[in-house]
Amino acid sequence: MDGIDRYLDEVVAAIAAIDRDSVRAIVDTLETVWVKDGTVFIIGNGGSASTASHMMNDLNKFTALPGRKRFRALALTDNVPLMTALANDTDYANIFVEPLRNLARAGDALIAISGSGNSPNIVRAVEYALRYKITTIGLCGCPGGRLASIADHMVVVPADRIGQQEDGHLVLNHTIATALRERIESRPAVAMRAVAAS
């Protein structure tokens, strides 16, 4: 067995070990947010930041179906000017909590993606969300750190390597988006009110 076999076999084993009921609970939560016209905010650092952007794309685009209202998802990783201003002028740990103060409301949801589960900017944002009745969802590596102990809903990818944890988070993104699309598609189509052109 070489490094290629080892890496791929470990990814397959980690994905097979993901707790599927925990994934279903996350889909249930996100469907409820969609029904109530809430917004889903997504955060992460490094590779997890790119997963946050990818997830925002899939939640908004892949779930868009004729006759069904649109999903509302926003990746807080995508506003580089605001992130760098906050990091430079205050503290890097504030780059996600401060936008939540501007935008999030009770009934919204926050998806926090973190291999370690201990990144201060992730933990601070989740703690803020919990105080203001914003449902929190964590996608972590093993063992999950602080995030796994405080989030309302959690899926841990049971892999030791950060790359494999991130691989698992991308699989979870596509799994969640696919399940939400199926649920939205199963609902009756309704006449959508067009926004008047200015």
N, C-alpha and C positions, 0 to 999 in steps of 0.2 A: 504494500500500500504506500503510495507517495503522498505528498502534500495536497495534491488536487483531490484524490479520493478521500483523504482524511477530512479536509475542510467541507466538502460537499456532503459526506456522510454525517458529519456533525450537524450541519444545517438541517438536513432531513430529520434527524433525531430530535433536534430542538423544536422544530415546527410541529412534529407529531406529538410532542409532549405538551403543547400549549393547551391550557384549560379552555375548552370550547364553550362551556356554560358562562365563563367570564366574558368571552367575546360576545355571546348572545346578550348578556346583560348590558354591554356597551351599546350594541345595536338598538336594544329596547330604549335605552336612555336617549340616544341621538334621534330616534324616531319621535319620541315624546317632545324633544326640543323643536323638531321640524313641525310637528302638529301645532305647537303653541307659538309658531313664528319667532322662535328664539334664534340666537346666533351661536355658532360653535367657534371658539377661538383655539388656535393650535400653536404650540411653542416647542422649541428644542434648540440645542446648540450643535454646531459642527455638522456632522452627518445627519443628526436628528433635526437640524434646522432645514436641511433639504427635504427630509421626509415630511416635515410640517408643511412646506410649500407644496409638495407632491400631493399630500392628503387634502389640502385645501382645494387643489385643482380637481381631484377626483370627487370630492363631496359636492362641489358646485356643478361640475360639468357632467360627470358620469351619471348622476342621479336626476339630471334634468330631462323630464319626459313630457310629451304633449298632454295638455289638460291637467297637469299637476303643478302645484305651486313649487317654487324653487327652494332648494336648500340654501341656508345662509351660513357660510363658513369663511373665516378670515385667519390667515397665517400671520401672526405678529412678527414673524421672522423676516417679513418682506419689506418692512419700512426701514431701510438702512439709515437714512438721515436721522430719523427719530431715535433709533437704537444707539447710534454713535453719539448723538447729542446727550442722551441720558447717561451713557457710559462715561463720557468725557466730563460732563458737568456735575454728575452726582455719583453714581456707583454702578458698575456693571450688573450688580444684583438687582437693579431697578428696571432693566430694559423691557421686561414683560409686565411687571406689576403696574407701572405707570400708564401704559396704554389701556390696561384693563380698567383703571380708574376712570378713564375718559369714555370708554365704549361699552363695557359689560353691564348687564342688568340681571337682576334676580330672574331665574328661569333659563338663563343661558348656560352653556357648558364650556369647560376648558379641557382640552386634550393636551397633556404634558408628556413629551417624549424624552426619555433620558436613559442612557445605558446604566449609569451608576445610580440614578435616582437621588443623587445628593447635590446636584448643581445648585448653588445658592439662588440664582435667578429663577430657576424652575420651582424650587421649594417656596420661595417668597411669593411667587405668583399664585401657587396652589393654596397657600395659607390665606392669602387675600380672598381668593375665590370662595373658600369655605366659609369665611366670615360673612360674605354677602350673598349667600344662597345661590351661588353659581356651581352647578354640578361639576365635579372634577373627575377626570379620567386619566389614568396613568398607563403609559406603555414603557416598560422597564426591561433592563437586563436582569440577570440573576446576581444577587438575591433581591434587588429592588431598592435598597437604601431607604431614605426618609420618605421618598415619594410613595413607595409601596405601603408604608404604614399610615399615610394620611389621606390618600385619594379615596373618593367615594367608590370608584370602580377601578380595577387594576388588572392588567394582563402582564405577566412576567414571561419573557422569552428565556427559557432555561438553557442558556449557552454561556460559556466562560469567555469567549472572544467577543470583543466589541463589534467586530465586523459581522459576526453571525447574529448578534443581538439586533443590529441595524437591519440585516437581511430579514429577520423575523418581523420587525416593525413594518417593513415595506409589504410583506405578505399580509400582515394584519390590516394595513391600509386598504389593500385591494379586496380583502375578505369583507371588511366592514362596508366599503362602498358598494360592493356587489349585493350584499344582503339588504342594505338600505334601498338600493334601486329596485330589488324584487318586491320589497314591502310597499314602496311608493307606487310601483306599477300595479300592485294588486288593489289599490284603492280606486274608487270610482273617479273617472275624469270629471272635471267641473269646468264651467265656462270661466276663462281667465279674463279679468278686467285689464284692458290695455292701458299703458301709461300714455297720456296725451302728449303728442309732440309739441315742443315749444316753438 
